[in-house]
Amino acid sequence: MTRGTRSRAVDLVATRDTLSAGRAPLRRTIVSWSSGKDSAWLVHVLRRMPDVEIGALLTTINSDAQRVAMHAVRLELLRAQANALALPLWLIPIPSPCPNEVYEDAMDTAMRRAVGEGFTHVAFGDLFLEDIRRYREVRLAGTGLTPLFPLFGMDTTALAREMVDSGLRARITCIDPKALDRSFAGREFNAGLLADLPAAVDPCGENGEFHSFAYAGPMFPHSIPVVGGEIVERDGFIFADVLLADAGFERHASARDLIERQQDSGS
């Protein structure tokens, strides 16, 4: 290295250190990741916040079915999302049904790990349910982790339209038939679906009317190729299976077979 090159390198390091010194420390954040559109949009919003550094995704999974809890998304799809986002994936296995104390013990363990690995914040994609937000705040109090709710309070009608207009693509993987007709299961989350939703259903499904799997959008550098699978009913919900398009149906147990295994195991 020449004297001039060495001098420029020293100047660059000094400039970087000066800029860092004048800036608030980064909020090292782990994201509560459900695999759905709201989680995907959460990552999109967080990555546009200059003081946030996303360090990992955290997902609860049904330990028997090996799928995302409630969304029923396969682990290979979940891992495909994490790979596309270039983020580590933390899996938190829980039984189904899951007693609240078991869930809380599992999450407490994950939060202690997060603190030990230098995380300072946990981000959630909650939109307007005050009781859920308060529960998270109470559970994190005193842990060393601060909750973030970047989407909270947004108008969900406008937000749903913004998601669709941005190019976000998602499949409906679970619906509550008490709130929404079973024909919505497996549909694309798009302008047509928004137009067809009953007036009483939140456009983002925040009241649990439906759940989704996000496979494309501005948060992903490339889309995840998917195809639809079987649609089945279990425990009062309608589930629409989603498969990796290049995985082949023969390499996966059908949704019906998986459900039968769960029932045989008593889950």
Helices and strands as residue ranges (DSSP letters): H 3-21, E 27-32, H 37-46, E 52-62, E 67-68, H 75-85, E 89-94, H 100-116, E 121-123, H 130-140, E 146-148, H 156-166, E 169-175, G 182-184, H 191-196, E 210-216, E 226-234, E 237-244, G 249-251, H 255-265
